[in-house]
Amino acid sequence: MNLFFLSLAIILCGGFLPLIFWRKFALMKTLGVVAIGGGSLLGLMDAGTRLFRTEPSVAVFNYLKTFSLAFQVDALSAFFLVAIYTICLLAALYSYHYMDDSQKSLRTAGSYFFFSLLTVFMALVVTASNLITFMLAWEIMSLSSFFLVIYTYEAGENRKAGYLYFVFSQVGAMFILAAFALIYAHTGNFEFADAATLPHTAKIIVFVLAFIGLGSKAGVFPLHVWLPHAHPAASSHISAVMSGVMIKTGIYGIVRMYVLLDWHTPFFGHFVLIAGMVSGVLGVVYALGQHDLKRLLAYHSVENIGIILIGIGVGMIGVAADNPVMAVLGFAGGLLHVLNHAIFKSLLFMGAGMVLHKTGTRTIDLLGGLIKKMKITGTTFLIGSLAISGLPPLNGFVSEFLVYMGSFRGMSLDKIPFAMCLLAIVSLAIIGGLALACFTKVVGVVFQGEPRNQVAENTDEKGLTMLVPMLILAAACFVIGAFPTFFMTMALQAVGSLGLDYGRIPLEPLFELTGNITRGALLFFAVFLVVLALRTLLYRGKTVTRSGTWGCGFTKPTAKMQYTGSSYAASILEFFRPVAPLSENEPGIRKRFPEKSHYHSHVSDIAELHMDNVVVRPVLALFEKLRWLQHGDIHLYIGYILLAIVVLLFFV
């Protein structure tokens, strides 16, 4: 564990050194990037070796002989550490040119400080091995990410996003704390290992409470309300970290809690699978209706969390039904999608960050034609779009294919498990189709066609440290998609730490399956290269002319004649109107010679809509009535403390 803690210490230096040298802007950024990136690289190498070890590494630090801070790195922890360190390394590199406002030098230094804390405590969350350690790491992780969300606190919208994220983080933490309190009440100690001794009824309550708290961080519907507000508010490299790996700590906690409770009831699988299906379908539906590029990507995080939960739910049902092949395929597909989503979602947020950095807007309908001047950004964003849509030969296809295979294995089961697996297959198909439609809209409107506004006309993509991470992530999408065997082995190592019986599972067919995927990918690349070579050969020596995008027969087409994001998605959103209410604002045409008009549409998130009416407003009204408690008299405040101590003495 020495190397593990050394990497965390180096990352922390990447947070403290910028605070010391904040007056020297370039030096401050260099120190932050080098230390956070170097520590992440060291941690990545360490996690990569630990992933393939059979025995977990353990470290315990006792405090005042009262409680201990305990850490353990097994294959499951190491798998999540690989994703965390990879994305944080590339995000740190990306930040060098992205954070280029020297007038905000001190604020930038603070950003590196909280970025380092976020990285360190994400790593500690997935290695914590008792209740106190987990809660301590979880709370600091949440607080550090809160300060990163409100980086541009001048904007009222960003302050609201930070406030919303803070509230959901603390409410989620309360549910986790309630689950841990129930474990402590039955076991009398803070160790994770003793959770397996709980009665079955208590295990159900603990799992549900923990799922609500952990699912709030993961962005599970309807606990995702904070997510589409917080991700657009944060800096783009922080959005990549939060969406790519921070929300996955919630997934880690759900899987770890399932393992610790050691009770393979079908209820857990059905519960997780239903949550995954609802999150996946509604997440992509709401993404289709967005006009803000980063907000759209945030809703796709909800969608992909749904896909991950579908895989995990299928795995849990397989364990309960004593179907080990189904269980391994489900868990392996879900966990591999954790890594894949971290890669392509970080790529997409970095691409969106480049667009925002160069154009100054996130509004999709103000952009257009960017790929002509931002070729690397446009190409890598297209690769990420194909990957998130689950198309071969990219990485999203591999993990979703494993989840499909696990679901098809469940078709041999009876009654409820059969119905659940059938619904999982249908949900995955719907999610994949809608995701493809959504990213066809994004790529078509943002990168193709002609500029719709002046902000999209004079752009470039200067900033080497922003381009290199995008190229690396795009290459990773191809490598995992074309050569998935090694990466599936990584996922299987993590699945092995869940206590599944590998002895009854022939793994050769799985590796034969990935071999077929590789052969198919190589055939695709061969055909692509042949076509490219033929095109180059046949066009050699010919004059190539350039003109505007095809104007549909109009002699003088304008940018206003192009599809907008709203018009492209309108027919699909109309079908989902019951769960995605659409409000439209247009004055209509009333005169023979119409005046200048406008059109605006907004898709409402039903969870946010009803939660505001049912939860937020009543709670705020209650707090308003209790405001008299905060009167400023310190003597009464001391009285409150003494009264609380007296009351607690009756229970101790």
C-alpha positions in Angstrom: 0.0 0.0 0.0 3.0 2.3 0.2 2.9 3.1 -3.5 -0.8 3.8 -3.2 -0.4 6.4 -0.5 2.6 7.9 -2.2 0.6 8.6 -5.3 -2.1 10.3 -3.2 0.5 12.4 -1.5 1.9 13.6 -4.8 -1.6 14.4 -6.0 -2.2 16.5 -2.8 1.0 18.4 -3.6 -0.6 19.3 -6.9 -3.3 21.0 -4.8 -1.1 22.8 -2.3 1.7 24.0 -4.5 -0.6 26.2 -6.7 -1.8 27.9 -3.6 1.7 28.8 -2.7 2.8 30.0 -6.2 -0.6 31.5 -7.2 1.0 34.8 -8.2 3.0 33.2 -11.0 0.2 31.9 -13.2 2.1 29.7 -15.7 4.3 28.2 -12.9 1.2 27.6 -10.7 -0.6 25.7 -13.5 2.5 23.7 -14.4 3.0 22.6 -10.8 -0.6 21.6 -10.5 -0.7 19.7 -13.8 2.6 17.9 -13.2 1.9 16.8 -9.6 -1.8 15.8 -10.1 -0.9 14.1 -13.4 2.3 12.5 -12.1 0.5 11.2 -9.0 -2.4 9.8 -11.1 0.1 8.1 -13.4 1.9 6.5 -10.5 -1.5 5.4 -9.0 -2.6 4.0 -12.4 0.4 1.8 -12.7 0.0 0.6 -9.1 -3.8 -0.1 -9.6 -3.0 -1.9 -12.8 -0.7 -4.4 -11.0 -3.1 -4.8 -8.1 -6.0 -5.7 -10.4 -4.4 -9.0 -11.2 -3.3 -10.0 -7.7 -5.2 -12.6 -5.9 -4.8 -11.3 -2.4 -6.1 -7.8 -1.4 -3.7 -5.2 0.1 -4.8 -3.8 3.5 -3.8 -0.8 5.6 -5.2 0.2 9.0 -4.5 3.4 11.0 -5.8 3.4 14.6 -7.0 6.7 16.2 -7.1 7.2 20.0 -7.9 3.5 20.4 -11.5 4.4 19.6 -11.8 3.7 15.9 -9.6 3.0 12.9 -9.3 4.2 9.3 -9.0 1.1 7.3 -8.3 0.7 3.6 -8.3 -2.4 1.3 -7.5 -2.7 -2.4 -8.9 -5.7 -4.0 -9.7 -6.3 -7.7 -13.0 -4.4 -7.6 -11.3 -1.4 -6.0 -8.4 -1.6 -8.4 -10.7 -1.6 -11.4 -12.4 1.6 -10.3 -9.0 3.1 -9.4 -7.9 2.5 -13.0 -10.8 4.5 -14.3 -10.3 7.3 -11.7 -6.6 7.8 -12.3 -6.9 7.6 -16.1 -9.5 10.3 -16.3 -7.9 12.6 -13.7 -4.5 12.3 -15.4 -6.0 13.4 -18.7 -8.2 16.1 -17.1 -5.2 17.6 -15.4 -3.4 17.8 -18.7 -6.5 19.3 -20.4 -6.8 22.0 -17.7 -3.5 23.7 -18.6 -4.7 25.5 -21.7 -8.4 25.5 -20.6 -7.7 27.5 -17.4 -6.1 30.4 -19.3 -7.5 33.5 -17.5 -4.6 35.0 -15.6 -6.9 37.5 -14.0 -8.4 34.6 -12.0 -5.0 33.3 -10.8 -6.0 32.7 -7.2 -9.3 31.1 -8.1 -7.5 28.8 -10.6 -5.1 27.8 -7.8 -8.1 27.0 -5.6 -9.6 25.0 -8.4 -6.4 22.8 -8.5 -6.6 22.4 -4.8 -10.1 21.1 -4.8 -9.4 19.0 -7.9 -6.6 17.3 -6.0 -8.8 16.7 -3.0 -11.5 15.2 -5.3 -9.1 12.9 -7.0 -7.6 11.7 -3.7 -10.9 11.1 -1.9 -12.5 9.4 -4.8 -9.6 6.9 -4.6 -10.1 6.6 -0.8 -13.9 6.0 -1.2 -13.3 2.9 -3.4 -10.7 1.6 -1.0 -12.4 2.3 2.3 -13.0 -0.9 4.3 -15.1 0.3 7.2 -18.0 2.5 7.9 -16.2 5.5 9.3 -13.5 5.6 6.6 -16.1 5.4 3.8 -18.3 8.2 5.2 -15.3 10.5 5.9 -13.9 10.0 2.3 -17.4 10.3 0.9 -18.1 13.6 2.6 -14.8 15.3 1.6 -15.3 14.0 -2.0 -18.7 15.7 -2.1 -17.5 18.9 -0.5 -14.5 19.3 -2.8 -16.7 18.7 -5.9 -19.2 21.3 -4.6 -16.5 24.0 -4.6 -15.5 23.0 -8.2 -19.2 23.3 -9.3 -19.4 26.9 -8.1 -16.0 27.9 -9.7 -17.8 30.7 -11.7 -19.9 31.7 -8.7 -20.7 35.2 -10.2 -23.5 33.6 -12.3 -26.7 33.1 -10.3 -27.4 29.9 -12.3 -24.1 28.4 -11.2 -24.8 29.2 -7.5 -28.2 27.6 -7.8 -26.6 24.5 -9.4 -24.0 24.3 -6.5 -26.7 24.7 -3.9 -28.8 22.0 -5.5 -25.8 19.7 -5.7 -24.9 20.3 -2.1 -28.4 19.6 -0.9 -28.7 16.3 -2.8 -25.2 15.3 -1.7 -26.1 15.8 2.0 -29.5 14.1 1.7 -27.8 11.2 0.0 -25.2 11.1 2.7 -27.9 10.9 5.3 -29.5 7.9 3.7 -26.0 6.2 3.6 -25.5 7.1 7.2 -28.9 5.6 8.1 -27.9 2.3 6.4 -24.6 2.3 8.2 -26.3 3.1 11.5 -28.5 0.1 11.0 -25.4 -2.1 10.4 -23.8 -0.7 13.5 -26.9 -1.3 15.6 -26.9 -5.0 14.7 -23.2 -5.6 14.8 -21.8 -3.2 17.4 -18.8 -2.3 15.3 -17.8 -0.3 12.3 -16.5 -3.2 10.1 -17.9 -3.8 6.7 -17.3 -7.6 7.0 -19.9 -8.0 9.7 -22.8 -6.7 7.6 -23.3 -10.3 6.3 -24.6 -11.2 9.8 -27.7 -9.0 9.6 -31.2 -10.5 9.6 -32.7 -10.7 6.1 -35.3 -8.0 6.8 -32.5 -5.6 8.0 -30.5 -6.5 4.9 -33.3 -5.3 2.6 -33.7 -2.1 4.5 -30.0 -1.4 4.5 -29.7 -2.1 0.8 -32.6 0.2 -0.1 -31.3 3.0 2.1 -27.8 2.7 0.7 -29.1 2.5 -2.9 -31.0 5.7 -2.4 -28.0 7.5 -1.0 -25.5 6.0 -3.4 -27.9 6.3 -6.3 -28.3 10.1 -5.6 -24.5 10.5 -6.3 -24.7 8.2 -9.3 -27.5 10.1 -10.9 -30.2 7.4 -10.8 -33.7 8.6 -11.8 -35.4 10.4 -10.0 -32.4 11.3 -7.8 -30.6 12.8 -10.7 -32.1 16.3 -10.4 -28.8 17.9 -9.4 -26.8 16.4 -12.3 -28.0 18.4 -15.4 -27.4 21.6 -13.4 -24.0 20.8 -11.8 -22.2 19.4 -14.8 -22.8 22.5 -17.1 -21.8 24.8 -14.2 -18.4 23.2 -13.6 -15.4 23.7 -15.8 -15.3 21.2 -18.7 -12.4 19.1 -17.4 -14.1 18.9 -14.0 -17.4 18.0 -15.8 -15.4 15.2 -17.4 -14.1 14.0 -14.0 -17.5 14.3 -12.3 -19.4 12.5 -15.1 -16.7 10.1 -16.0 -15.7 8.8 -12.6 -17.1 10.6 -9.6 -20.7 9.4 -10.2 -19.2 5.9 -10.6 -18.3 5.9 -6.9 -22.1 5.5 -6.3 -22.0 2.4 -8.6 -19.0 1.1 -6.7 -20.9 1.6 -3.4 -24.0 -0.3 -4.7 -21.9 -3.3 -5.9 -19.9 -3.3 -2.7 -22.9 -3.2 -0.5 -24.4 -6.1 -2.4 -21.3 -8.1 -1.8 -21.0 -7.2 1.9 -24.6 -8.2 2.6 -24.0 -11.6 1.1 -27.7 -12.4 0.5 -28.6 -13.2 -3.1 -32.3 -12.5 -3.1 -34.0 -11.8 -6.5 -35.4 -8.6 -5.0 -32.0 -6.9 -5.2 -31.7 -7.7 -8.9 -35.2 -6.7 -9.8 -34.9 -3.5 -7.8 -31.6 -2.5 -9.5 -32.7 -3.6 -13.0 -36.0 -1.5 -12.8 -34.0 1.6 -11.6 -31.6 1.0 -14.5 -34.3 0.7 -17.2 -36.1 3.8 -16.0 -32.9 5.9 -15.8 -31.6 4.7 -19.1 -34.8 5.4 -21.2 -35.8 8.7 -19.5 -32.2 9.9 -19.4 -31.8 9.7 -23.2 -35.3 11.1 -23.8 -34.5 14.2 -21.7 -31.2 14.5 -23.5 -33.0 14.7 -26.9 -34.9 17.8 -25.8 -31.9 19.8 -24.6 -30.5 23.0 -26.2 -27.4 23.3 -24.0 -24.6 21.0 -25.1 -23.2 20.2 -21.7 -26.7 19.8 -20.2 -27.4 17.3 -23.0 -24.2 15.4 -22.1 -25.2 15.4 -18.4 -28.5 13.7 -19.2 -26.6 11.1 -21.1 -24.8 10.3 -17.9 -28.1 9.4 -16.4 -28.7 7.2 -19.4 -25.4 5.4 -19.1 -25.8 4.9 -15.4 -29.0 3.2 -16.4 -27.1 0.8 -18.7 -24.6 0.0 -16.0 -27.4 -0.7 -13.5 -29.1 -2.9 -16.1 -25.9 -5.0 -16.4 -25.5 -5.2 -12.6 -29.2 -6.1 -12.1 -28.9 -8.9 -14.7 -25.9 -10.1 -12.9 -27.7 -10.1 -9.5 -30.7 -12.0 -11.1 -28.2 -14.5 -12.5 -26.7 -15.1 -9.0 -30.1 -15.5 -7.5 -31.2 -18.0 -10.2 -27.9 -19.9 -9.9 -27.1 -19.1 -13.5 -23.3 -18.3 -13.2 -22.8 -17.5 -16.9 -25.6 -15.0 -16.9 -24.3 -13.5 -13.6 -20.7 -13.1 -15.0 -21.9 -11.6 -18.3 -24.2 -9.1 -16.5 -21.6 -8.0 -14.0 -18.7 -8.0 -16.5 -20.8 -5.9 -19.0 -21.9 -3.5 -16.3 -18.4 -3.0 -14.9 -16.8 -2.8 -18.3 -19.3 -0.1 -19.2 -18.1 1.8 -16.1 -14.7 2.1 -17.8 -16.0 2.6 -21.3 -18.4 5.4 -20.2 -15.6 7.1 -18.3 -13.6 7.2 -21.5 -16.1 8.3 -24.1 -18.1 10.7 -21.8 -14.9 12.4 -20.7 -14.0 12.7 -24.4 -17.4 14.3 -25.2 -17.2 16.8 -22.3 -13.7 17.8 -23.3 -14.9 18.3 -26.9 -17.8 20.4 -25.6 -15.3 22.3 -23.5 -13.2 23.1 -26.6 -16.4 24.3 -28.3 -17.3 26.5 -25.3 -13.7 27.8 -24.9 -13.5 28.9 -28.6 -17.1 30.1 -29.2 -18.2 31.2 -25.8 -21.5 29.5 -26.0 -23.0 26.1 -25.1 -26.3 26.7 -27.0 -26.5 24.1 -29.8 -28.7 26.1 -32.1 -26.2 29.0 -32.3 -23.4 26.7 -33.6 -22.9 24.9 -36.9 -20.1 24.0 -39.3 -17.4 23.8 -36.6 -15.8 20.7 -38.0 -14.4 22.8 -40.9 -12.2 24.8 -38.6 -12.0 22.4 -35.6 -11.1 19.1 -37.4 -9.6 17.3 -34.4 -12.3 18.3 -32.0 -15.0 17.5 -34.5 -13.5 14.1 -35.4 -12.9 13.0 -31.8 -16.4 14.2 -30.8 -17.8 12.1 -33.6 -15.9 9.1 -32.4 -17.2 9.6 -28.9 -20.7 10.0 -30.2 -20.5 6.7 -32.1 -19.0 5.0 -29.0 -21.8 6.3 -26.6 -24.4 5.1 -29.1 -23.0 1.6 -28.8 -21.9 1.1 -32.4 -19.1 -1.2 -33.4 -16.2 -1.2 -33.7 -16.0 1.1 -30.7 -15.8 0.4 -26.9 -19.5 1.2 -26.1 -20.6 -1.7 -28.3 -18.5 -4.3 -26.3 -19.9 -3.6 -22.9 -23.5 -3.3 -24.1 -23.0 -6.5 -26.1 -22.0 -8.4 -22.9 -25.1 -7.0 -21.1 -27.3 -8.1 -24.0 -25.7 -11.6 -23.9 -26.3 -11.9 -20.1 -30.0 -10.8 -20.7 -30.5 -13.4 -23.4 -29.1 -16.0 -21.0 -31.9 -15.1 -18.7 -34.5 -15.9 -21.3 -34.4 -19.5 -20.2 -35.6 -18.6 -16.7 -39.2 -18.7 -15.6 -41.9 -16.1 -14.8 -40.6 -12.8 -13.2 -36.9 -13.3 -14.1 -37.8 -14.1 -17.7 -40.0 -10.9 -17.9 -37.3 -8.8 -16.3 -34.6 -10.0 -18.8 -37.0 -9.4 -21.7 -37.6 -5.9 -20.5 -33.9 -5.3 -20.1 -33.3 -6.3 -23.8 -36.1 -4.0 -25.0 -34.9 -1.2 -22.8 -31.3 -1.5 -24.2 -32.6 -1.4 -27.7 -34.7 1.7 -27.1 -31.8 3.4 -25.3 -29.4 2.6 -28.2 -31.8 3.9 -30.9 -32.6 7.1 -29.0 -28.9 7.8 -28.2 -28.0 7.4 -31.9 -30.8 9.9 -32.8 -29.6 12.3 -30.1 -26.0 12.3 -31.2 -27.0 12.5 -34.9 -28.7 15.8 -33.9 -25.6 17.0 -31.9 -23.0 16.3 -34.6 -25.3 17.4 -37.4 -26.3 20.7 -35.8 -23.0 21.6 -34.0 -20.3 20.4 -36.4 -21.9 20.1 -39.8 -23.8 22.5 -42.0 -23.1 26.3 -41.9 -22.6 28.6 -38.9 -25.9 29.8 -37.5 -24.4 32.7 -35.6 -21.3 34.8 -35.7 -19.8 33.1 -32.7 -19.4 29.9 -34.8 -17.6 31.6 -37.8 -14.2 32.7 -36.5 -13.0 29.7 -34.5 -9.9 27.6 -34.1 -8.7 24.8 -31.8 -5.4 26.0 -30.5 -4.3 24.5 -27.3 -2.2 21.3 -27.5 -2.8 20.1 -24.0 -6.6 20.2 -24.7 -6.2 18.3 -28.0 -3.9 15.5 -26.7 -6.2 14.1 -24.1 -9.1 14.0 -26.6 -6.9 12.1 -29.1 -5.8 9.6 -26.4 -9.4 9.0 -25.3 -10.6 8.7 -29.0 -7.8 6.1 -29.6 -8.9 4.3 -26.4 -12.4 4.0 -27.8 -11.0 2.2 -30.9 -8.5 0.0 -29.0 -11.1 -1.3 -26.5 -13.6 -1.8 -29.3 -11.2 -3.6 -31.6 -9.2 -5.6 -29.0 -11.6 -6.1 -26.1 -10.1 -9.3 -24.7 -7.6 -7.7 -22.3 -10.2 -5.2 -21.0 -12.8 -7.9 -20.6 -10.2 -9.8 -18.5 -9.9 -6.7 -16.3 -13.6 -6.7 -15.8 -13.6 -10.4 -15.1 -10.9 -9.9 -12.4 -13.2 -7.3 -10.7 -16.1 -9.8 -11.0 -14.0 -12.5 -9.4 -13.7 -10.4 -6.3 -17.5 -10.5 -5.9 -17.3 -14.1 -4.7 -18.8 -15.7 -7.8 -17.9 -19.4 -8.5 -15.6 -19.3 -11.5 -15.0 -23.0 -11.3 -18.4 -23.7 -13.0 -18.0 -21.2 -15.7 -16.1 -22.0 -18.9 -14.4 -18.8 -19.9 -13.1 -20.0 -23.3 -16.4 -19.1 -25.1 -16.2 -15.6 -23.7 -12.7 -15.1 -25.1 -13.7 -16.7 -28.4 -16.5 -14.1 -28.5 -14.1 -11.2 -28.0 -11.9 -12.8 -30.6 -14.8 -12.6 -33.1 -15.3 -9.0 -32.2 -11.6 -8.3 -33.0 -11.8 -10.1 -36.3 -15.0 -8.1 -37.2 -13.3 -4.8 -36.2 -10.2 -5.6 -38.3 -12.3 -6.5 -41.3 -14.1 -3.1 -40.9 -10.9 -1.2 -40.7 -9.5 -3.1 -43.7 -12.5 -2.2 -45.8 -12.4 1.4 -44.6 -8.7 1.7 -45.6 -9.2 0.1 -49.0 -12.1 2.6 -49.7 -9.9 5.5 -48.5 -7.0 4.4 -50.7 -9.3 4.0 -53.7 -10.7 7.5 -53.2 -7.3 9.0 -52.9 -6.1 7.2 -56.0 -9.1 8.0 -58.1 -9.1 11.7 -57.2 -5.4 12.1 -57.8 -4.8 15.0 -60.3 -8.5 16.0 -60.3 -9.7 19.5 -59.4 -11.7 19.6 -56.2 -14.1 22.5 -55.8 -15.6 23.9 -52.6 -19.1 25.3 -52.1 -21.6 25.8 -49.4 -23.6 23.0 -47.9 -26.4 21.8 -50.2 -29.3 24.2 -50.1 -32.2 21.8 -50.9 -32.8 23.5 -54.2 -32.8 27.1 -53.0 -30.7 29.5 -55.0 -29.8 31.6 -52.0 -29.9 29.4 -48.9 -29.3 30.8 -45.5 -28.3 29.3 -42.2 -31.8 29.8 -41.0 -33.1 27.1 -43.4 -31.1 24.4 -41.6 -32.5 21.9 -39.1 -32.3 23.1 -35.5 -31.9 20.7 -32.6 -35.5 21.3 -31.7 -36.9 20.5 -35.1 -34.8 17.4 -35.5 -36.0 15.9 -32.2 -39.6 17.1 -32.3 -41.2 13.9 -33.7 -39.4 11.7 -31.2 -40.2 14.0 -28.2 -43.9 14.1 -29.3 -44.1 10.3 -28.7 -42.6 10.7 -25.2 -44.7 13.7 -24.2 -46.4 11.9 -21.3 -43.0 11.5 -19.5 -41.3 14.5 -21.1 -43.8 17.4 -21.2 -43.0 19.9 -23.9 -43.8 23.6 -23.5 -43.6 25.9 -26.6 -43.5 29.6 -26.8 -44.3 31.2 -30.2 -46.4 34.3 -31.0 -47.7 32.8 -34.3 -48.3 34.6 -37.6 -51.3 37.1 -37.4 -50.6 39.7 -40.1 -50.3 39.8 -43.8 -46.8 41.1 -43.5 -45.6 39.3 -40.4 -43.2 41.0 -38.0 -40.1 39.3 -36.6 -41.1 36.1 -34.8 -39.5 33.6 -32.5 -39.9 30.0 -31.3 -38.7 28.5 -28.0 -39.3 25.0 -26.6 -38.5 23.4 -23.3 -38.7 19.8 -22.2 -39.5 19.5 -18.5 -37.9 16.8 -16.4 -40.9 15.3 -14.5 -38.7 14.4 -11.5 -37.5 17.9 -11.2 -41.0 19.3 -11.8 -42.7 17.2 -9.2 -39.9 17.2 -6.7 -40.0 21.0 -6.7 -43.7 20.9 -5.9 -43.8 18.0 -3.5 -40.4 18.2 -1.7 -38.5 21.4 -2.2 -41.2 24.0 -1.6 -42.7 22.3 1.5 -39.2 21.9 3.0 -38.4 25.5 2.3 -41.7 26.6 3.8 -40.9 24.5 7.0 -37.5 26.0 7.3 -39.0 29.5 6.9 -41.2 28.8 9.9 -38.2 27.7 11.9 -36.2 30.8 11.1 -36.9 32.2 14.6 -34.4 29.7 16.0 -31.7 31.7 14.3 -31.9 34.9 16.2 -28.2 35.8 16.8 -28.3 35.4 20.6 -25.2 33.4 21.6 -26.6 32.6 25.1 -29.6 30.8 23.6 -27.3 28.9 21.2 -25.3 27.6 24.2 -28.6 26.7 25.7 -29.5 24.6 22.6 -26.2 22.7 23.0 -26.7 22.0 26.7 -30.3 20.9 26.0 -29.0 18.5 23.3 -26.4 17.0 25.6 -29.0 16.5 28.4 -31.4 14.8 26.0 -28.6 12.5 24.6 -27.6 11.5 28.1 -30.9 9.7 28.4 -30.0 7.4 25.4 -26.3 6.8 26.2 
